[in-house]
Amino acid sequence: MTITPKSSIQSLVSYRPDVTPLPEGRQIRLSVNEGALGPSPKALEAIQSMGAELHRYPEQISRDLVAAIAERFSLDPNRILPSNGSDELIGLLSTAYLEDGDEAIITQYGFLVFPQSIRIAGGVPVVAMDDDLTVSIDAIINALSPKTKLIFVANPNNPTGTMVEKSEIERLIAAVPKDVIIVLDSAYSEYIPTEDSAYTDGAEYVERHDNVVMLRTFSKMFGLGSLRLGWGYFPLPIRDVLASIRGPFSVNAAAATVGAAAVRDRDFFDRSLAHNNLWLPRIQDSINQAGFQALPTRANFFLIRFADPEEAQTAHGFMAERGIQLRKMVPYGLPDCLRMSLGNEEEMEITAAAFKDLATSLSRKSS
Ligand SMILES: Cc1ncc(COP(=O)(O)O)c(C=O)c1O
């Protein structure tokens, strides 16, 4: 007799991003939207200071980390819950709020962890179609049903890099029943300048509505992907539910200590943003000039559109041979695209040159 897991898990398409290093040689990893400048020097100092206390369990919720986040982003510390990456919070929200057969709305080109967590919880993902690679608030509103319990919107969205304006987020909040939780996943919000008044990370709505939550991560701008650290901002009852079902020690001591140091390092933050603002238009221009289409973005990554899926596949292999890892978009339903994140200056120069060579190699083959 075969022992089978529950039926919602049997139909799961498991999301497992490939983070295997290339077999040998140069490694320019632009495939997982990591911070371009690595970790902040303050984060490196903080991790080196750890050691003698390795045998101690960490604080369940690090007060210093929560205080550092609250201070940096002017938030209420009581509403903050750190997590083992924001992936953990996506899973916990689904586990806590979806009964078997309940619906959760996701967007057409949304982050693949959303449908995975919904299915694991026994829920049903309902897809709201995008409007030209941008989340459509109308489509989300039209997808609402009496069974809807959760709505997941990443803003800016991964993998498209597009943003939904604040006025649209307000329209969504106004249209959604108060017992449906709206999850605003703002993993890339740090890349949008604070003075851009058309954007909201959602924190202000968390404070005003009982059904809006915001998720953030240390894996992108803060460059701490290896430590697995995220956090959420919640209405108090939701925060308490998630805190009660979270693994008691899900955030390890290194993540908490280094995260607090990283979020306090304003200089590194400003340098990272300046780097993104400088190199995004430069690398996109180089790619466009080489004859490919770099799509507009508000994050630290963007889609590159090729003539067809075959050309995208060829480009992926061509870059990998030069040690440059880009992300295939077949699992996201965009087979003619690759996704690329920004790296450091040297990596961007090598990549720009490689796109030129790719163009030459493709035209040689087609002529
Ligand atoms: C939209 C979005 N949300 C969440 C995450 C996960 O972040 P973490 O590393 O904190 O789990 C990612 C990472 O790629 C992402 O793109």
The ligand as an SDF file (V2000), in Angstrom:
LIG
                    3D

 16 16  0  0  0  0  0  0  0  0999 V2000
    7.8030   38.7950   -4.3380 C   0  0  0  0  0  0  0  0  0  0  0  0
    8.6650   38.0090   -3.4140 C   0  0  0  0  0  0  0  0  0  0  0  0
    8.2320   37.7280   -2.1940 N   0  0  0  0  0  0  0  0  0  0  0  0
    8.9760   37.0310   -1.3280 C   0  0  0  0  0  0  0  0  0  0  0  0
   10.2160   36.5530   -1.6840 C   0  0  0  0  0  0  0  0  0  0  0  0
   10.9550   35.6680   -0.7140 C   0  0  0  0  0  0  0  0  0  0  0  0
   11.8280   36.3430    0.0550 O   0  0  0  0  0  0  0  0  0  0  0  0
   12.5900   35.6220    1.2620 P   0  0  0  0  0  0  0  0  0  0  0  0
   13.9630   35.3520    0.7760 O   0  0  0  0  0  0  0  0  0  0  0  0
   12.5300   36.6250    2.3620 O   0  0  0  0  0  0  0  0  0  0  0  0
   11.8470   34.3640    1.6060 O   0  0  0  0  0  0  0  0  0  0  0  0
   10.7250   36.8110   -2.9450 C   0  0  0  0  0  0  0  0  0  0  0  0
   12.0420   36.2760   -3.3420 C   0  0  0  0  0  0  0  0  0  0  0  0
   12.3610   36.1140   -4.4750 O   0  0  0  0  0  0  0  0  0  0  0  0
    9.9250   37.5510   -3.8490 C   0  0  0  0  0  0  0  0  0  0  0  0
   10.3390   37.7950   -5.0910 O   0  0  0  0  0  0  0  0  0  0  0  0
  1  2  1  0
  2  3  1  0
  2 15  2  0
  3  4  2  0
  4  5  1  0
  5  6  1  0
  5 12  2  0
  6  7  1  0
  7  8  1  0
  8  9  2  0
  8 10  1  0
  8 11  1  0
 12 13  1  0
 12 15  1  0
 13 14  2  0
 15 16  1  0
M  END
$$$$
